[in-house]
Amino acid sequence: MAPDATTRWLASMVPFKSAEGVTAPVVPILATVLGAGASAIGVMEFLFQTMMMAGAFTWGHASDRFRLRKPFLVAGFALAGLGILGMGLAPNFATMLPSRMVMGFGMASIGAVGGALLADLSQARDLGSRIGLLNAVGGVGYTVGLVGGGLVVYWYTDLAPGWLFTGAGLLALVSIPMAVRLVREPDDIAEEDGTDLAYADEDTPTIEVTQDRTYSPFVFVHRPEELSVTRRAAAFLSSIFLVYLSMSAVMVLLPLYLLEVGGGSEAAVFLVFVVHSAVSAFSFTPAGRLADRIGYRTTQVSAMTLRMVAFAFLAMPLFATTGPIAGVFVVVGVSTAVIASTGPATLFKGMPFRERGELSGIFNVATGAGKATGSITAGLIVAFAGFPSLFLLATMMTGAGTMVTAYIAYPEGARF
Protein backbone atom coordinates (compact mmCIF):
# COMPACT_ATOMS: atom_id res chain seq x y z
CA MET A 1 0.00 0.00 0.00
CA ALA A 2 1.67 3.22 -1.17
CA PRO A 3 1.66 6.08 1.37
CA ASP A 4 -0.88 8.80 0.66
CA ALA A 5 -2.71 11.48 2.61
CA THR A 6 -4.68 8.83 4.48
CA THR A 7 -1.66 6.83 5.68
CA ARG A 8 1.38 9.14 5.57
CA TRP A 9 0.63 10.43 9.06
CA LEU A 10 1.40 6.99 10.51
CA ALA A 11 5.09 7.86 10.27
CA SER A 12 4.61 10.29 13.16
CA MET A 13 3.98 7.33 15.45
CA VAL A 14 7.40 5.76 14.86
CA PRO A 15 9.53 7.97 17.19
CA PHE A 16 7.09 7.60 20.07
CA LYS A 17 6.62 3.85 19.59
CA SER A 18 10.41 3.45 19.43
CA ALA A 19 10.71 5.34 22.71
CA GLU A 20 8.05 3.11 24.22
CA GLY A 21 9.96 0.05 23.01
CA VAL A 22 13.17 1.28 24.62
CA THR A 23 11.50 1.73 28.00
CA ALA A 24 8.76 -0.92 28.25
CA PRO A 25 10.94 -3.83 29.48
CA VAL A 26 12.82 -1.55 31.88
CA VAL A 27 9.82 -0.01 33.70
CA PRO A 28 9.76 -2.63 36.50
CA ILE A 29 13.56 -2.64 36.63
CA LEU A 30 13.72 1.15 37.05
CA ALA A 31 10.99 0.98 39.69
CA THR A 32 12.97 -1.68 41.56
CA VAL A 33 16.13 0.45 41.43
CA LEU A 34 14.10 3.35 42.85
CA GLY A 35 12.92 1.22 45.77
CA ALA A 36 9.63 -0.40 44.66
CA GLY A 37 8.63 -4.03 45.25
CA ALA A 38 6.40 -6.28 43.14
CA SER A 39 3.19 -5.06 44.81
CA ALA A 40 4.15 -1.40 44.35
CA ILE A 41 4.95 -2.03 40.69
CA GLY A 42 1.54 -3.64 40.27
CA VAL A 43 -0.13 -0.60 41.83
CA MET A 44 1.86 1.74 39.58
CA GLU A 45 0.78 -0.14 36.46
CA PHE A 46 -2.80 -0.19 37.73
CA LEU A 47 -2.73 3.60 38.00
CA PHE A 48 -1.01 3.86 34.61
CA GLN A 49 -3.80 1.85 32.98
CA THR A 50 -6.44 3.76 34.93
CA MET A 51 -5.13 6.99 33.45
CA MET A 52 -5.24 5.38 30.01
CA MET A 53 -8.88 4.44 30.60
CA ALA A 54 -9.82 7.92 31.75
CA GLY A 55 -7.91 9.49 28.89
CA ALA A 56 -9.25 7.16 26.21
CA PHE A 57 -12.86 8.17 26.68
CA THR A 58 -11.98 11.82 27.35
CA TRP A 59 -9.81 12.24 24.26
CA GLY A 60 -12.15 10.24 22.03
CA HIS A 61 -15.27 12.10 23.11
CA ALA A 62 -13.57 15.49 22.77
CA SER A 63 -12.27 14.73 19.28
CA ASP A 64 -15.80 13.75 18.20
CA ARG A 65 -17.36 16.80 19.83
CA PHE A 66 -15.03 19.26 18.12
CA ARG A 67 -14.80 17.16 14.95
CA LEU A 68 -11.01 17.35 15.09
CA ARG A 69 -8.34 14.65 15.38
CA LYS A 70 -4.99 16.40 14.88
CA PRO A 71 -4.85 18.66 18.00
CA PHE A 72 -5.70 15.79 20.32
CA LEU A 73 -3.19 13.45 18.71
CA VAL A 74 -0.43 16.06 19.01
CA ALA A 75 -1.34 16.69 22.65
CA GLY A 76 -1.16 12.97 23.32
CA PHE A 77 2.35 12.73 21.89
CA ALA A 78 3.42 15.70 24.02
CA LEU A 79 2.09 14.36 27.31
CA ALA A 80 3.35 10.83 26.71
CA GLY A 81 6.83 12.06 25.79
CA LEU A 82 7.03 14.33 28.82
CA GLY A 83 5.91 11.44 31.00
CA ILE A 84 8.75 9.22 29.76
CA LEU A 85 11.23 12.05 30.26
CA GLY A 86 9.96 12.62 33.79
CA MET A 87 10.43 8.96 34.65
CA GLY A 88 14.04 9.15 33.52
CA LEU A 89 14.70 12.19 35.70
CA ALA A 90 12.85 10.84 38.76
CA PRO A 91 15.10 10.55 41.85
CA ASN A 92 12.79 8.08 43.61
CA PHE A 93 9.71 5.94 43.09
CA ALA A 94 7.38 8.59 44.52
CA THR A 95 8.29 10.95 41.69
CA MET A 96 8.41 8.22 39.05
CA LEU A 97 4.77 7.32 39.73
CA PRO A 98 3.09 10.58 38.61
CA SER A 99 5.26 10.68 35.48
CA ARG A 100 4.08 7.18 34.60
CA MET A 101 0.49 8.35 35.03
CA VAL A 102 1.05 11.37 32.76
CA MET A 103 2.50 9.02 30.16
CA GLY A 104 -0.61 6.84 30.37
CA PHE A 105 -2.98 9.77 29.91
CA GLY A 106 -1.07 10.91 26.82
CA MET A 107 -0.89 7.42 25.34
CA ALA A 108 -4.67 7.19 25.61
CA SER A 109 -5.03 9.87 22.96
CA ILE A 110 -2.60 8.13 20.62
CA GLY A 111 -4.66 4.94 20.83
CA ALA A 112 -8.19 6.34 20.82
CA VAL A 113 -7.81 9.30 18.46
CA GLY A 114 -5.26 7.58 16.22
CA GLY A 115 -7.55 4.59 15.74
CA ALA A 116 -10.53 6.81 15.02
CA LEU A 117 -8.52 8.87 12.54
CA LEU A 118 -7.51 5.79 10.57
CA ALA A 119 -11.11 4.55 10.56
CA ASP A 120 -12.24 7.95 9.27
CA LEU A 121 -9.84 7.61 6.36
CA SER A 122 -10.72 4.00 5.49
CA GLN A 123 -13.47 2.21 3.63
CA ALA A 124 -15.38 -0.41 5.61
CA ARG A 125 -14.45 -3.30 3.34
CA ASP A 126 -10.72 -2.97 4.10
CA LEU A 127 -10.94 -1.68 7.65
CA GLY A 128 -9.30 -4.74 9.17
CA SER A 129 -6.22 -4.47 6.98
CA ARG A 130 -5.97 -0.73 7.64
CA ILE A 131 -6.11 -1.24 11.40
CA GLY A 132 -3.47 -3.91 10.84
CA LEU A 133 -1.33 -1.33 9.03
CA LEU A 134 -1.68 1.07 11.96
CA ASN A 135 -0.53 -1.61 14.38
CA ALA A 136 2.23 -2.76 12.02
CA VAL A 137 3.78 0.70 11.82
CA GLY A 138 3.59 1.05 15.58
CA GLY A 139 4.97 -2.46 15.99
CA VAL A 140 7.96 -1.77 13.75
CA GLY A 141 8.77 1.38 15.72
CA TYR A 142 8.35 -0.49 19.00
CA THR A 143 10.61 -3.31 17.81
CA VAL A 144 13.29 -0.88 16.66
CA GLY A 145 13.20 0.68 20.12
CA LEU A 146 13.47 -2.70 21.79
CA VAL A 147 16.47 -3.67 19.68
CA GLY A 148 18.13 -0.32 20.32
CA GLY A 149 17.47 -0.48 24.04
CA GLY A 150 18.71 -4.06 24.21
CA LEU A 151 21.95 -3.17 22.45
CA VAL A 152 22.53 -0.23 24.78
CA VAL A 153 21.98 -2.43 27.83
CA TYR A 154 24.25 -5.12 26.36
CA TRP A 155 27.08 -2.73 25.53
CA TYR A 156 26.78 -0.52 28.61
CA THR A 157 26.00 -2.92 31.42
CA ASP A 158 26.58 -0.30 34.11
CA LEU A 159 24.26 2.28 32.56
CA ALA A 160 21.59 3.44 35.01
CA PRO A 161 18.05 2.70 33.73
CA GLY A 162 17.09 6.34 34.14
CA TRP A 163 19.35 7.34 31.25
CA LEU A 164 17.39 5.07 28.92
CA PHE A 165 14.18 6.85 29.84
CA THR A 166 15.72 10.30 29.46
CA GLY A 167 16.93 9.55 25.95
CA ALA A 168 13.68 7.82 25.05
CA GLY A 169 11.65 10.78 26.29
CA LEU A 170 13.53 13.15 24.00
CA LEU A 171 13.02 10.72 21.11
CA ALA A 172 9.28 10.51 21.81
CA LEU A 173 8.93 14.29 21.55
CA VAL A 174 10.09 14.09 17.90
CA SER A 175 6.61 12.75 17.11
CA ILE A 176 5.12 16.18 17.85
CA PRO A 177 6.51 18.13 14.87
CA MET A 178 6.00 15.11 12.63
CA ALA A 179 2.31 14.93 13.58
CA VAL A 180 1.91 18.67 13.07
CA ARG A 181 3.35 18.27 9.58
CA LEU A 182 1.76 15.00 8.45
CA VAL A 183 -1.66 14.64 10.10
CA ARG A 184 -4.58 16.01 8.10
CA GLU A 185 -8.19 16.22 9.17
CA PRO A 186 -10.57 13.78 7.40
CA ASP A 187 -12.98 16.55 6.44
CA ASP A 188 -10.17 18.48 4.75
CA ILE A 189 -9.11 15.45 2.70
CA ALA A 190 -12.69 14.67 1.75
CA GLU A 191 -13.33 18.25 0.68
CA GLU A 192 -10.19 18.42 -1.46
CA ASP A 193 -10.65 15.02 -3.09
CA GLY A 194 -14.40 15.24 -3.51
CA THR A 195 -14.84 11.97 -1.60
CA ASP A 196 -16.62 11.00 1.59
CA LEU A 197 -13.83 9.19 3.41
CA ALA A 198 -15.15 10.17 6.79
CA TYR A 199 -18.12 7.81 6.59
CA ALA A 200 -18.60 4.07 6.24
CA ASP A 201 -19.54 2.38 2.97
CA GLU A 202 -23.22 2.24 2.17
CA ASP A 203 -23.12 -1.54 1.87
CA THR A 204 -21.82 -2.04 5.41
CA PRO A 205 -24.29 -4.26 7.32
CA THR A 206 -25.68 -2.30 10.26
CA ILE A 207 -28.48 -2.41 12.79
CA GLU A 208 -30.67 0.66 12.98
CA VAL A 209 -31.23 1.84 16.54
CA THR A 210 -32.78 5.26 16.05
CA GLN A 211 -33.52 7.33 13.00
CA ASP A 212 -29.99 8.67 12.74
CA ARG A 213 -27.82 6.26 14.72
CA THR A 214 -26.39 2.90 13.65
CA TYR A 215 -24.16 0.33 15.27
CA SER A 216 -22.02 -2.55 14.15
CA PRO A 217 -24.01 -5.79 14.13
CA PHE A 218 -22.45 -7.90 16.85
CA VAL A 219 -25.01 -9.79 18.92
CA PHE A 220 -24.78 -12.29 21.75
CA VAL A 221 -25.70 -15.93 22.30
CA HIS A 222 -28.89 -17.58 21.07
CA ARG A 223 -31.62 -15.00 20.44
CA PRO A 224 -29.91 -11.83 19.20
CA GLU A 225 -33.14 -10.14 18.16
CA GLU A 226 -34.17 -9.81 21.81
CA LEU A 227 -30.97 -8.18 23.01
CA SER A 228 -30.18 -4.48 23.11
CA VAL A 229 -27.21 -2.98 21.32
CA THR A 230 -25.74 -2.07 24.70
CA ARG A 231 -25.80 -5.69 25.78
CA ARG A 232 -24.27 -6.85 22.52
CA ALA A 233 -21.47 -4.35 22.96
CA ALA A 234 -20.99 -5.39 26.58
CA ALA A 235 -20.62 -9.02 25.53
CA PHE A 236 -17.93 -8.18 23.01
CA LEU A 237 -16.07 -5.75 25.27
CA SER A 238 -16.14 -8.20 28.19
CA SER A 239 -14.14 -10.68 26.12
CA ILE A 240 -11.66 -7.92 25.27
CA PHE A 241 -11.40 -7.07 28.97
CA LEU A 242 -10.58 -10.66 29.94
CA VAL A 243 -8.00 -11.13 27.20
CA TYR A 244 -6.17 -7.90 28.00
CA LEU A 245 -6.33 -8.68 31.73
CA SER A 246 -4.47 -11.94 31.19
CA MET A 247 -1.92 -10.40 28.83
CA SER A 248 -1.16 -7.53 31.18
CA ALA A 249 -0.83 -9.88 34.15
CA VAL A 250 1.88 -11.79 32.31
CA MET A 251 3.74 -8.87 30.74
CA VAL A 252 3.92 -6.47 33.68
CA LEU A 253 6.22 -8.69 35.74
CA LEU A 254 7.77 -10.75 32.95
CA PRO A 255 11.10 -8.86 33.22
CA LEU A 256 11.35 -9.76 36.90
CA TYR A 257 10.46 -13.38 36.11
CA LEU A 258 13.24 -13.59 33.54
CA LEU A 259 15.76 -12.05 35.93
CA GLU A 260 14.80 -13.79 39.18
CA VAL A 261 13.50 -17.20 38.04
CA GLY A 262 14.95 -17.64 34.57
CA GLY A 263 18.39 -16.43 35.57
CA GLY A 264 18.60 -14.12 32.57
CA SER A 265 20.12 -10.68 32.14
CA GLU A 266 18.57 -7.37 31.14
CA ALA A 267 19.66 -8.16 27.58
CA ALA A 268 17.66 -11.41 27.78
CA VAL A 269 14.61 -9.40 28.86
CA PHE A 270 14.95 -7.25 25.76
CA LEU A 271 15.39 -10.38 23.62
CA VAL A 272 12.04 -11.83 24.67
CA PHE A 273 10.30 -8.50 24.16
CA VAL A 274 11.93 -8.11 20.73
CA VAL A 275 10.72 -11.57 19.67
CA HIS A 276 7.16 -10.78 20.71
CA SER A 277 7.16 -7.32 19.15
CA ALA A 278 8.82 -8.36 15.88
CA VAL A 279 6.43 -11.26 15.32
CA SER A 280 3.48 -8.98 16.07
CA ALA A 281 4.74 -6.22 13.79
CA PHE A 282 5.05 -8.54 10.80
CA SER A 283 1.72 -10.25 11.56
CA PHE A 284 -0.52 -7.20 11.97
CA THR A 285 -1.25 -6.53 8.30
CA PRO A 286 -1.71 -10.21 7.28
CA ALA A 287 -3.95 -10.67 10.33
CA GLY A 288 -6.14 -7.75 9.29
CA ARG A 289 -6.41 -9.03 5.73
CA LEU A 290 -7.27 -12.51 6.95
CA ALA A 291 -9.99 -11.11 9.19
CA ASP A 292 -11.44 -9.10 6.31
CA ARG A 293 -11.58 -12.30 4.27
CA ILE A 294 -12.83 -14.99 6.67
CA GLY A 295 -14.47 -12.98 9.43
CA TYR A 296 -13.39 -11.36 12.68
CA ARG A 297 -14.82 -13.84 15.16
CA THR A 298 -13.10 -16.83 13.54
CA THR A 299 -9.70 -15.16 13.58
CA GLN A 300 -10.16 -13.82 17.11
CA VAL A 301 -11.18 -17.16 18.61
CA SER A 302 -8.24 -18.88 16.91
CA ALA A 303 -5.80 -16.28 18.22
CA MET A 304 -7.19 -16.39 21.75
CA THR A 305 -6.93 -20.18 21.80
CA LEU A 306 -3.28 -20.00 20.74
CA ARG A 307 -2.55 -17.50 23.50
CA MET A 308 -4.32 -19.63 26.11
CA VAL A 309 -2.15 -22.64 25.23
CA ALA A 310 1.00 -20.49 25.26
CA PHE A 311 0.27 -19.16 28.76
CA ALA A 312 -0.35 -22.70 29.99
CA PHE A 313 3.16 -23.67 28.85
CA LEU A 314 4.64 -20.75 30.81
CA ALA A 315 3.36 -22.32 34.04
CA MET A 316 5.55 -25.40 33.44
CA PRO A 317 9.06 -25.47 35.01
CA LEU A 318 10.49 -26.57 31.65
CA PHE A 319 9.70 -23.11 30.26
CA ALA A 320 11.47 -21.14 33.00
CA THR A 321 14.50 -20.15 30.91
CA THR A 322 14.98 -17.49 28.26
CA GLY A 323 14.96 -19.75 25.17
CA PRO A 324 11.63 -21.53 25.78
CA ILE A 325 10.01 -18.30 26.95
CA ALA A 326 11.08 -16.58 23.73
CA GLY A 327 9.54 -19.48 21.79
CA VAL A 328 6.26 -19.09 23.66
CA PHE A 329 6.19 -15.40 22.80
CA VAL A 330 6.41 -16.16 19.09
CA VAL A 331 2.93 -17.66 19.46
CA VAL A 332 1.81 -14.84 21.74
CA GLY A 333 3.04 -12.32 19.17
CA VAL A 334 0.85 -13.78 16.43
CA SER A 335 -2.18 -13.74 18.72
CA THR A 336 -1.46 -10.15 19.69
CA ALA A 337 -1.52 -9.08 16.04
CA VAL A 338 -4.87 -10.75 15.39
CA ILE A 339 -6.60 -9.45 18.52
CA ALA A 340 -5.29 -5.90 18.09
CA SER A 341 -6.36 -5.77 14.43
CA THR A 342 -9.80 -7.34 14.67
CA GLY A 343 -11.08 -5.78 17.89
CA PRO A 344 -11.25 -2.11 16.83
CA ALA A 345 -12.32 -3.02 13.29
CA THR A 346 -15.32 -4.94 14.66
CA LEU A 347 -16.52 -1.86 16.50
CA PHE A 348 -15.77 0.68 13.76
CA LYS A 349 -17.74 -1.14 11.08
CA GLY A 350 -20.83 0.86 10.24
CA MET A 351 -20.18 3.65 12.74
CA PRO A 352 -20.72 7.25 11.60
CA PHE A 353 -17.84 9.70 11.83
CA ARG A 354 -19.25 11.64 14.77
CA GLU A 355 -19.11 8.59 17.05
CA ARG A 356 -15.87 6.84 16.09
CA GLY A 357 -13.63 8.76 18.47
CA GLU A 358 -15.90 8.04 21.41
CA LEU A 359 -16.25 4.39 20.41
CA SER A 360 -12.49 4.08 20.05
CA GLY A 361 -12.24 5.54 23.53
CA ILE A 362 -14.72 2.99 24.88
CA PHE A 363 -12.73 0.15 23.31
CA ASN A 364 -9.56 1.49 24.90
CA VAL A 365 -11.37 1.80 28.23
CA ALA A 366 -12.16 -1.92 28.01
CA THR A 367 -8.56 -2.79 27.18
CA GLY A 368 -7.29 -0.39 29.84
CA ALA A 369 -9.58 -1.86 32.48
CA GLY A 370 -8.25 -5.30 31.64
CA LYS A 371 -4.65 -4.10 31.77
CA ALA A 372 -5.18 -2.24 35.04
CA THR A 373 -6.83 -5.22 36.70
CA GLY A 374 -4.15 -7.53 35.36
CA SER A 375 -1.36 -5.28 36.60
CA ILE A 376 -2.49 -5.04 40.20
CA THR A 377 -3.55 -8.69 40.25
CA ALA A 378 -0.13 -9.78 39.00
CA GLY A 379 1.66 -7.96 41.79
CA LEU A 380 -0.53 -9.51 44.48
CA ILE A 381 -0.43 -13.05 43.09
CA VAL A 382 3.34 -13.08 42.65
CA ALA A 383 3.84 -11.64 46.13
CA PHE A 384 1.68 -14.31 47.79
CA ALA A 385 1.60 -17.34 45.43
CA GLY A 386 4.45 -17.06 42.94
CA PHE A 387 4.78 -16.87 39.17
CA PRO A 388 3.28 -20.30 38.24
CA SER A 389 -0.02 -19.28 39.84
CA LEU A 390 0.06 -16.06 37.85
CA PHE A 391 0.48 -17.93 34.56
CA LEU A 392 -2.34 -20.34 35.43
CA LEU A 393 -4.65 -17.41 36.17
CA ALA A 394 -3.71 -15.84 32.83
CA THR A 395 -4.54 -19.12 31.09
CA MET A 396 -7.98 -19.28 32.71
CA MET A 397 -8.81 -15.64 31.97
CA THR A 398 -7.80 -16.06 28.33
CA GLY A 399 -9.97 -19.17 28.13
CA ALA A 400 -12.93 -17.27 29.55
CA GLY A 401 -12.48 -14.50 26.99
CA THR A 402 -12.25 -17.08 24.23
CA MET A 403 -15.54 -18.68 25.25
CA VAL A 404 -17.34 -15.33 25.35
CA THR A 405 -16.04 -14.46 21.88
CA ALA A 406 -16.98 -17.90 20.53
CA TYR A 407 -20.59 -17.39 21.61
CA ILE A 408 -21.00 -14.00 19.97
CA ALA A 409 -23.31 -14.54 16.98
CA TYR A 410 -23.66 -12.15 14.06
CA PRO A 411 -26.55 -11.53 11.66
CA GLU A 412 -26.53 -13.41 8.40
CA GLY A 413 -24.44 -11.67 5.77
CA ALA A 414 -22.27 -9.75 8.22
CA ARG A 415 -18.65 -10.90 7.94
CA PHE A 416 -17.71 -10.70 11.58
N, C-alpha and C positions, 0 to 999 in steps of 0.2 A: 504494500500500500504506500504510494508516494505521498510525502508530506504535503499538506495543503493548509488552507486557513482553518480547517476544522481539526487538524491534528498537530500542526506545527507547535502549538503552545505546550504540548506534552514535554518538549525539551526543557522547559523551565522547572520541571519536577526533578530532573537528574541531579543537580547539585544538592538539593535537600535530601533526596533519597540516599545519595552517597554518604552524606553526613550522618543520616540515621543508621546506615549500615556500619559505619565506623564505630558508632557508640553503642548500638543495641546489645552486643554480647558483653559489653564492659559495664553496663549499668549496675548489675548486682555486685560486680567486683569493686567499682568505685564506691558504692554504698558501704561495702564491707571495710574498705580502707578508711572510710570516714566514720566508722564506728557502729554501723548498723548490723543487726543479726537477721536471720532468715525471716522472722515474724515482721520485723520492721520493714524489710524489703517488700514483703507481701502487702503491707499496709500502704507503702509508697506507691506500688503499682496499682493498688485499688484506687487510690486518690487520682493517679494519673489517668486511669481509664474513666473514672467518674467525671473528670474534667473533659475528657473526650466526648462522653455522653452528653453533658450539658452543652458543650460547644457545638456538637453535631446538629442538634435540633435548632439551636440559636442561630448559627450561621446559615443553615439551610432555609429556615423560615425567613430570615432577613433578606437573603438573596432572592427569594421568590417575591417577597413583599415589594422590594424596590426594583424588581426585574433587572437585576444586575448580578453578574458573576465575578468580574475581574477585581473590583475593589476588595471583596471578601477573600478571594484567593490570595491576593497580595498581602493582605493583613495576616492571613494564616501563616504564610511563609515567614513574615517578620516575627511574629510571636514565637513560632516554633524554633526559629534560628536563635533568637535571644534566649530562649529557655535552655537550649543546648549549651550556649556560651556561658550562661549563668551556672550551669552544673559544673562546667570545667573550672570556673573560678571559685566555687564554693569551698570554704575552709573547713566545713563540718557538715554532718548529715542534716542538721536542722536548717541550714541554708540551701542544701542541695534539693530538699523536698519541694519548696515552693517553685524553684526553677523547673523541676520535672512537671509540676502541675501546669505551669505556663506553657511548656512545650506541648502538653496534651491538649490544651485548649486551642492552640494554634493548629496542631495537626488535624483537629476535628474539621476545620474549614477546608483543608486540603482534600480530605476524604469526601466530605459531604458536597461541597460546592464543586470540586473537581469532577466528581462522578456525575453530578447534575449537568455540568457544562458539556461533558462528552455526550451525554444522552440527548441534550438539546441539539447537538450538531450531528446526530446520527439518525439513520432511518431504522424503523423497528425491525425490519427483516435481517439486519446485520448487527443488531445491538450487542449480542453476545460476543462477537468477534471484536467489536470496538471496545467494549469493556475489557476484553482480554488484552487488547493493545495498550490500554491505559495501565493495566497491571504489569504488562511486560516491560514497558518503559521504566516504570517505577522499580520493577524487579531487577532490571539491568543496572540501574543506578545504585540500588541497595547492594547488589553483589559486588560491584566495583568498590564500593565503600568497605565492604567486608574484607575483600582481598587486600585493599590498601591498609586497612587497620591491622589485619593479621600480619602483613609484612613488617609494619612498623613495630609491632609487639615482638616479632621474631628477631628483628635486627637490633632493637633497643630494649633489651629485657629489663633494664632498670628504669625505664621511662615511667613516670607517675601517670596513672590513668587520667588525671585531670587535664594533662596536656593534650590527650586525644580529643577530649570534649571541647577544649578551647579552639583547636584547629578546625574541628568539625563544625562548630558553631559559626565560625567565619565563613566556611565553605557553604553552609546552609543559607546564609544571607545573600549569596550570589543569585539565588533563585528569585529574589525580589526584582532587580532590574530586568531579568529575563522575562518574568511574567508581565511586567509593565510593557515590555516591547512586543511580546508574542501573543498574549491573550487578547482575543477580540470577542465582543459581545455577540451572542447568537442573532439578535435582532438586526445588528449592523450588517452581519454577513448575509442574512436573508434579504435585507433591503437592497444591498449592492448586487447580489446575484439573481434577484428576482425569484428566489425559492422560499419555501416555507420549512426550513430545517428545524425550526424550533418546536415543531409539532410531530406527533406520531403519524405513521402511514394510515391512510383511510381503511386499509384492509386488515388492520390489527384487530384481532378478536378482543372485544371488551364486554364488560357487563355494565349496563346503564343503571346508575343509582339514583340520580336526580336528573332534571332536564339538562343540566350543563356540567355534569360531573361523571367521569368514568373511571373505572379501576381495572387493573389487570385481573384476569379471570382465574385466580387460584382459589380452590374451594377444598373443603376438608371432609374426609371420611365418606360415609355412605350416601347421605341425602343432601347434596350440596345446595339444592334449590331452597332448602329450609333455613340455610345459615346466612347470617349477615356478612357483609363485606368485612366488617371489623373482626369478626371471628375467624374468617378465612385468613386475614392478614396475621392475626395473632397466632394461628396454627403454624404458618410459615415462619414467622419471626421467632417463635419459640424453638424451632429446630435450629435456627441460626444461633440463638443464644446458647443452646447446649453445646453445639460444635465449637463455638469460640471460647466457651468456658473451659472445655477440655484442652484445647490448644494452648490457651494462655497458662493454664495450670502447669503444663509441661514446660513451656518455653521460658517462663519467668525465672525459674531456678535451675534450668538446664546447665548454665555455666558453672554453678556451684557443684552440681552433680558430676560434671566432667572433671572438675578439679579435685573434689574431695573423695568421690567414690571411684571414678574411672582412672584416677591417677594421672590425668593429662595436664597439659600446660595451657597458658592463655592462648598460645598459637593453635592448640588442638581445639579450643573453644571456637575460635574463628573458623577453623576448618569445617566443623560440623555446620555452623551457620552458613558458610559459603556453599556447601553442598546443597543444603535446603533451599537457599535463595536462588542459586544458579538453576537448579532443576525447575523451580517455580517460574523463574523468568522466561525460560525457554518453552514452558508448557502453557503459559497464559493464553497466547493467541490460538494455538491448536485446540485448547480446551474450549474457548469461546466458539470457535467454528464448529466443533463437534456438537456443542450444545445447541447451536442454531440448527444443526442438521437433524439430530435425533431426539431433541427435547431436553429441557433443563432438569426435570425430575430424574430421568434415567441417569444422566451424567452425575448429578449430585449424589444420588444414593450409592452409585458405584464408588465415587471418591470417598464418601464418608465410611463406607465399608472397608476400603483400603486403609484409611487412617485408623480405624478401630483395631484392625489386626496389627498394625504397626505399633500402636501404643501397648498392646498386649505383650508384644515381644520385648519392649523396654522393661517390663516388670521382671523379666527372667535374668538371673545372675549372669548367664552367658553373654548378655548384651550390655555389660557394665564397663566396656572399654571403648575407646574412641572409634576404632574401625567398625565394629558392628553398629554402633550408634549412628555413625555417618551413613551406613547402608540403610538403616531404618528411615533416615530423613530424606533419602532419595524418594521413597514411597510417600512420605509425608509431604514432600515438595510437590509431587504431582497432584495430590489431593488438594493442597492449598490453592493451586492454580485453578482447578475446576470450581471449587466452592467460591473463591473470590470473583470468578468471572460470571458464574450463573446466578448468584444471589441477587446482586443489584439489577441485572438484566431482567430477571423475573418480575421485579417490582416496577421497573421503568416502562415495561411494555404497556402501551395504551394510555399512559399518563399524560395529561396536558402540561404544557410548559410551566404554567403558573404553580404547579404542585410538585414538580420534580425535585427542587431543592429541599423542600420540607420532607418529602418521602425519602430522599437520600439521607437526610438527617435522621429520620426514624430508623432506617436500616442501620446506620452507624450507631444509634443508641442501643439497638439490640446487640450488635457486635461488641460495643463498649461495655454493656452490662455483663455480657458473658466473660469478657476479658477481666473486668474488675472483680467479679465473683471468683473467677479462676485464680487471679493473683493472690487475693487474700486467703483463699482456701488452700492454695499451694503452701504458703508460708506456715499455716497452722498444721497442716497434715505432716509436712516434713519435720516440723519441730517436735511433734508428738508421736508420729507413727513411722516416719522414714520415707525414703523415695519410692520403694516398691508399692506402698499403699497409694502414693500419689498417682503412679502410672496406672494402677488398677482402677482408680476412680476416673481417670481420664478415659480409659477404655469404656467404662460403663456409661459415662455421659455422652461419648460419641455414639455409642450404640443406641441410646435413647433418642438422640437427634436424628439418627438414621431411620429409626422406626417412624418417627413423626413425619419425616419427609416422604417416606415410602407410602404413607397413608393419605397424602394429599392428592386429591383427584381433580382433574381439570376437565372443563367442558369439551365435548367432542369438537375436533377441528382446531383446538388451541395447542400449539406445539410447545408445551411446557413440561 
